[in-house]
Amino acid sequence: MAVMRSVFYVPANQEKFIVKAPGIPADVITLDLEDAVPPSEKVKARELARENLKLVGSGGAKVFSRINNWETLLTNDDLEAIVHEGLDGVCLAKTGHADDVKRLDWKLEELERRRGLKVGSVAIQLLIETAKGMINAYASATASKRVCSLIFGAVDYCKDMRVDLTTEATEQLYGRYYTAVAARAAGCIAIDCPFVDFANIPAFEKSVKEGRQMGYEGRMLIHPTQVEPSNTLYRPTPAQVEWAAGVVEVFEKEGLAMGKAAVSFKGKMVDTPVYDNAKMILQQEKEIKDMEALRKK
């Protein structure tokens, strides 16, 4: 689950959107059972999600489902409906405490065992979107080995903080930075918040670049037009890949092979942290290429 550049949300009660999902080139497609679905449509959404897990994943995307948080008393019914073959993970909305994650881990294992699925096969993604959830983000992220990623939920975070959501987004800075730090500290992928002005692609691209510098490696998306820019901007550039390949080659031949921990490459010093970063870039590019190759089959 290392590649999650684009996490595209589909309302699980809208069949017309579900049938189009396989054609959307997102890394992850999330069938939403939470905020995108009104209370009167929850049962229908669960049924459609269960029936279409394999269809949604037929285009090569990983399939997740956002479930309602435990306080709603809807979580158990959500899980009973969607934990079947074809589901790669669940996103727990409004995660508040590590105990929420432990409870989810237990329920997932119970369902996996009952339905003959591999134990541990369903990953957990945490939506960090409340003040309580923010304070407990690291503890929640390390409460289960299933946790693969954290998403910063700006809209609900601002609502919980009783502040306005603005285009300047200064009110989001603490939460946006802290979620990324908590994710990395826990060894998870940090996924940035939705960008609601979906028609403004230049502004979206600017926001993605800012988020990358905070440590984000993917984005929660609400419109198909955001998928391709997200995939491109969260992928190493050809120049970065070329640089990384050069660094690895020089460091291994002129450094490690010669018993040295620092070498020169294009007029700059390369030491172990630079070498490790270069290897990470090459690994990320390899994982993206591998995923693209699977999509073409």
N, C-alpha and C positions, 0 to 999 in steps of 0.2 A: 504493500500500500504506500510505496514511497512517492508515487506520482499522483498528485491531487491538485493540478494546476487550476482546474475548472470544476466547480461543484455546482451543478445546475439543478434547480428546484422545479418540480412539477406537482401541481395540486393533484392529490391522489383521487379526488372525486370527479375529475374532469377527463373523461375517456378520450375526448378529442385531442387533448394534449399528450396523454399517455401513449397513444398510437404513433405519435410523431417523435417520441423520445429516442427510438433507435437511430434516427437520422441526425441527431444532434451530437457533434464530435466532442462532447465533454468527457473528462476523465472519470467523473463520478456523476451519476444521475440520482437525485434524491426524490423519492416519492413522499410527498409531505402529507402527514396525517394531523399536523398541528394547526398553526395559525392560518394557513391557506384554506382550511376546511371549516365551514360553519358547523356548530353543534348538531344540527339536523342532518348533516351529511356524513358524519363520522363513520357510521356503519357501512354506508355505501363505499366510502373511501377505502376502508379496510378490505372490503371484498374485491374492489378493483385492483388494489395494490397486490393482494395475494395472487389474483388470477394472471397478473401481467408481469411478474418478476422476471421471468425468462425472456419475455418479449422486450422489455426495457433494456435488458443486458445484451440483446442479440447484436447490437451495433458495436460492441466491444467495451462499453463503459462498465465500471463497477456500479452495482446497484445498492443504494442505501435507502433507508426510510427514516424520516424525522418523526419521532414518537412524542406524545404528550408526556409532560413531567409527572412524577408520582403524585404530587399534590392534587392533580385533577381527577384522580381515581380512574383514569382512562388508559393508563400505561399497560396494565396487564392485558386488557382486551386488545390493545394495539399489537402487543408482542405475540399473543396467541394467534392473531390473524396473519402476521407477516413472516414469522420465522419459519421459513421453508426453503427448500433448495432453490437457489437463484439469488438469495439475499446475501450480500457481502458485508453489510454492516448496518447499524442503527445510529441515529443521531439523537441524543437525549436533550430535549429542549429545556432551557432554563435550569441547567445543572446548578445545584446550590451547595452540595456537600459531598464529601467522599462516600458517605453512607448510601447516597443515591446511586453511585456507580457500583458499589459492592452488591447492592440489591439487584441491580440490572445484570451484573455478571452472573449472579446465582440463577436468576430467571432464565437467562440465555442458555446456560449449561443444562438446566432442567429440560428446556425445550429441545435442545440439540440431542440430548440423550433419548428423549421420548420419541423424537422423529427420525432417529437414525442418521443424524448429521454429525460431522466430525466436531468433536468438542473443541471450542476455541475458534471455530471457523467464522463466526459472526463478530466482526470488529465493533468497537464502540467509538463514536465521535461525540465530543462534548460541545454543546453550545453554551458559551459563557456570556450571559446577557443580563445579569443582575449584580447588584453590589455584593450580595452574599456570595454569589458564584465567583465573582472576581477575586475576593479575599481568599476563597478556598480553591482556586483554580489549580495550583500545583498539587495540592493534596488529592484533589479529585482525579487529576491526570495520572497519578501514580497509584490509584486505588485498585486498578485492574490491569493485567498484562494485555487485555484486549484493546485498551485505549490507544488509538493510532493518531488522533488529531484533535485540535481544539479550534473552534470557530469563535471569533469575536462578533457578538450580536449587538451592533451599535444602536438600533432603533429601540429595542426593549431596555438596553442599558441606560440610554438617556431618559426613557420614561421612568425607570426605577430611581434614577438620580434626581428626578424632578427638574430636568433642564431641557431646553429646546434643542432639537436636532437641527444644526445649521450647516450651510454649505462650507463654511470655513472649517468646521469640524474640530475646533480647539477643545470643545467639551468632551471629545472622544479620545483625546491623546493619551490620558493615563490608561484607560481600559485597553486601547489598541496596542500600546507598548507592552503593558503588563501581560496580556494574553499571549503575545508572541514570546515573551521571556519565559513564562510558565510552561508553554508548550516545549520550547527548546530544552529547558531544564529537565523536563520529564522524558526527553527523547522522542517527542511527538512532532507532527507537522502542524505549523501555524497557518490557519486559513482566515483570510481577511473578511471583513464585514461586507454585506451587500452594498452596491452603489446604486442608489434609488433613481438617479437621473439617467436612466438607461439609454436615452436617445443621444446623450452627450458623450460620444466615444472619446474625443480628445481629453475631456475632464476625467473620464474613467481611466484612461491610460496614464494620466498624470498621477492619479490616486494609487494605481497599482505600483508604479515606480516608487512612490513614497513608502508604500507598505513593504516592498521588497527590502528597502533599507532598514526597516524595522525588524525584519526577519521572517516575513510572511512568504510562503511558498505556493500559495494558491488562493482562490477567491470564491466566495459563495455568490452565485449568479442568479439573477431573476429574469433575464431576457436573453434569447438566443444570440442577439447581436454582440453580446459581451463574451461569448465563448472563444471565438478565434483570437481576439486580442489578448485574452487571458492566457490561452495556450502559448501564444508567441512570447509574451512578456515574462512569463515564468519559466521559460526555457532558456538555457545558456545560448548566447549568440554564437554564430560561427567564429567570431574573433576570440571569444572567451574559450571555446573548445580548442582552437588552434594554440592559444597561449598555454592552456592547461596541458595539452599534449607535449608541448615543447618543454615546459617546466618539469614534467615527470621524467621525460627522457634524459634531460641534462642532469637532474638531481640524482637519478639512479646510476647513470654512467660516470659522472664526474664527482659525485658526492658519495653516495652510499658505497659504491664499488671501490672507492679510494679511501674510505674511512673518514670522510669529511661530512659535516652536518650543515655546511653552507657553501653555495657555489654562486657564480654570476650567470645571469641569463638576460640578454638584451640590455646590458648596462645596469641591471638591478640585482640586489642580493636576494637569493632564494634560500630560505632555511626550512626547517621541518614544518612549521605551521603553513607556510606558503605551499609546500609540497602536498601536505594533507588537503588543503583547500583545492588544489588542482585536481587531485584524485577524486574529490567529491564532485567536482564539475563534470569530469569524465564519466563517473558512475551515474550521475543524474541523466546525462545525455544518452547513455546506453539504455537506461531503464525506459526513457521516452521512446527511443527507437524500437526497443523490444515490444512495447505496448502498441506502437503504430503497426508493427509487422503482424501482430495478432489480429488487429482490426481488419487488415487487408485479406486475411484468409477466408 
